[in-house]
């Protein structure tokens, strides 16, 4: 259960979900009506179709998988094998249910764990997925440094994130510099369409409001926390049209054992 998380990890998980710590035990219920929690599976699959002929049977690691939407989509469309890892037991349970419903349970396995425990599995995967996880592993350059080590030479590092600015550079220039800092090839750079982000934010707001109001009505002691959360989500959604989200696909350079 999510209640069993140590306090530090619980805070980090709540931050990654943009959810108050007090509502973390209700995370599965809050996000249940959403196919994906922040990620854009259709755009991710589209970015990977270039390698459709190479992907069948390849093993991908999805860190912070949530309900497993990106990995599940890649398994369904490209035939990859997926190991999804998430700290919330409730999310892992839901991911298994959804993989079964999608007919890809034989290709999707899930593990309840702190994703950082997987960072020692160097070179064991053909690809890694890091979708809408923010700075849980540090800034973009640090994130790339840690993710690429999990992947075999020639493998794929798939990242969905907001573009970042640095030292006066444009978002695109700063992001590209961080992504290619270790000599890997930036093979795809796909901007998620603004209309798609708006639709995703609209669906998220509707789902959170429906679930949040139900929780508030059942537990008056948490009603104020729920309503403040919903109000903040609404304010953030109003600025979604200014957000730039991209899907980047790196091909890992180097021979086994190189940094």
N, C-alpha and C positions, 0 to 999 in steps of 0.2 A: 504494500500500500504506500501511497505517496507520503502518508503521515510518518513512515519509518525513515524517510530521508534525513540525513544529518542536516543541521540548521543551515550550514554554509551552502551545501548543494541545493537545498530547498529554495534558498534565496536566489541562487543562480538560475534555477529552472523557472521560478516565478518571473524573474527579470526577462528571460528569453521569450516567455509567453506574453509579456507585458501585462501580467496578472498580479493582483495583490497576493501576498503570501497567505493571507487568511482564506483566500478562495482556491488555493492550490488543490485541496482535497476534492473540489468540485470541477476540476479542469476537464475531465472527460465529459461531464454533463454540459459544461459551458460550450465546448467546441464540437459537441457530438454531431450537430447538423451540417458541419463543414466537411467537405471531402479532404481538404488540405488546410493545414494551419500555417498560413503565411507563404507557403511555396506555390509555385505555378507549374504543376506537373505537365500540362500540355506543351508549354513553351520549352520545358526541359527535354521532353521526348523529341520535340521538333529539332532542338539543337543537336541531338545525338543521332538523328537519322542518317547523317553522313556516313556513319560507321555501322549501319544496320547489318551488313554482311559479316562483320567481325564480332558482333556483340553476343550472338547466341551462345549460351552456356558460360559466359564470362562471370566471374564472381565480383560483385560490387558490395561495398560497405556503405550503409546509410547511417550517418551519425546524427543523433537528435532526431530520430525518424518520426516522432509523433504518431499519427495514425498510419504512416507508411505510404502516403500517396505518391511521392516521386518514384521510389523504388518499385512500388506496385505497378505504376504505369510503364516503367522501363521493362519490367518482367513480362508484362502483357504484350507490349508492342515490339520489343526487341529480343525477348527470350533470355534476358540475363538472370543469373541467380543473385539473390539479395540477402544480406544479413543486416537487419535493422537493429539499432541500439538506441534505447531511450531510458532515462532515469525513472520515469513514471510507470509503475506497474500497470496502471489503468490504461495508459496509452498503448503499451505493448499488447495488452489483452485485446484492445479494440483493433489494433493493426492486424492481429491474427484473424479476428472475425471478418474483417474486410478483405483480407487476402483470400480467405475461404470463399466468400461471396463472389469475388472477382475471378475465381477459378485458377488462382496462381499460388495456392498454399504450398504446392510442391516445389515452388521456386523461391518462396519468401520465408525466411526464418527470422525470428525476433528474439532479442536478448534484453532483459531488464538490467541495466547497469549504468554507471557513470561513464559517459562516452570517452572520458580521458583515459580510462583503463585500456582502451583499444589503441592508444597512440604508440604502444610498444610493439604492435604487430606489424613491424616494418617489412614492406615488400611482399605482403601476403595476399594482396588483392589486385584484381585487374582494374578496378576503378573505385573511387570514393565519391559519395554525394554529400554535399554540405549545402543545405537549402534553407535560407531564411533563418539562420542561426545567429546572425549578428556577430558580436565580438566575443563570443564564449571562449575562443582560443586566442584572443588578442586582436590586433588590427589585421588588415587584409594581408599584409606581408607575412606576419607571424602565422596567420591561419594557413596560408599556402605552404610555408615552410614545414608545418607539422603534418598537413594532409598529404603532401607529395611523398613523404617518406613511407606512407602506408601502401603505396602503389608500385607495382612492378615497372621496370623500364618499358616505355611505350604505352603505359596504361593511362587512364583518364582521371583527371581531377575535375569534378563538376561542381561549380559553385554558383548559387543564386544569392545575390546580395545587392544592396544599394551601392551605387558608385560613391567613391570617397574623394575628397579634395585634400591636397597636402602641399604645404609650403608655396601657396600661391598658384599651383598648377591647376588646370581644369580637372574636373572629376574624371574624365576619360583618360587623360594623360597620367594622373596620379594612380588610377586603378591599374592601367596597363603596366606601369613601372613596378608596382607591387606584385602583380601576377607573374611577371617574367623575370623577377629578381634572381631566380635560381637557374635560369637558362632553359626553362621549359618552353615549349611552343604554345602560344595562345592560338589554338586551332579554331575556336568559335567565340564570337562576341555578339551575343543576341540581346537586344533591348526588349524587355517585356512591354507590349503595347499599353499605352496609357488607359485605353478603354478597358483592357483586361484587368489592370490594377484597380480601376474604379469599380468594376463589377465584383471583383473579389472583395474589396473593402465593403461594398454595399451588402454582400451576402454575409460577410463576417459580422457587420453591425446588426443585421436582422437576427442572426442566429444567437449572438451574445445577448441581445436585448430580450429575446423570448426566454432563453434559459435563465438569464440573470433575474428577470422579474419573477419567474417561478420560484427561484431560490429565495429571493427576498420575501416573498409572500409566505413561504414556509418557515422562515427563520428571521423574525423581526429584529433579533439582536445583530444580525449581519446586514440588514437592509441598507443601512447608511453606507457601508463599505461597498456593497454591490452597486448602488446607484452612483456613487462617486466614480467607480470603475467604468460604468457605462457612459457617464458624462465625459470622462477623459478619452475613452475610445471614440466617441462621437467627434470631439474636438480634433483628434489626430486624423480621423478619416476626412475631415473637411480640408486638410492640407495634402491629401493623397495625390491630387493632380500635379503637385510640384515634385513628387517623388520620382526618382529615376532608378529603376530596378533592372539588373542585367543578369544574364546567365552566361557564365564563362566556362569554356572547356579547355583545359590544359592537357597536353600530351607530355608525360613524364620523360625527361631525358636521362641519359647516363646508363651505365652498366650497374649490375647488382653490386651494392657496397659503396657506391658513390653517394655523396651527400645530396 
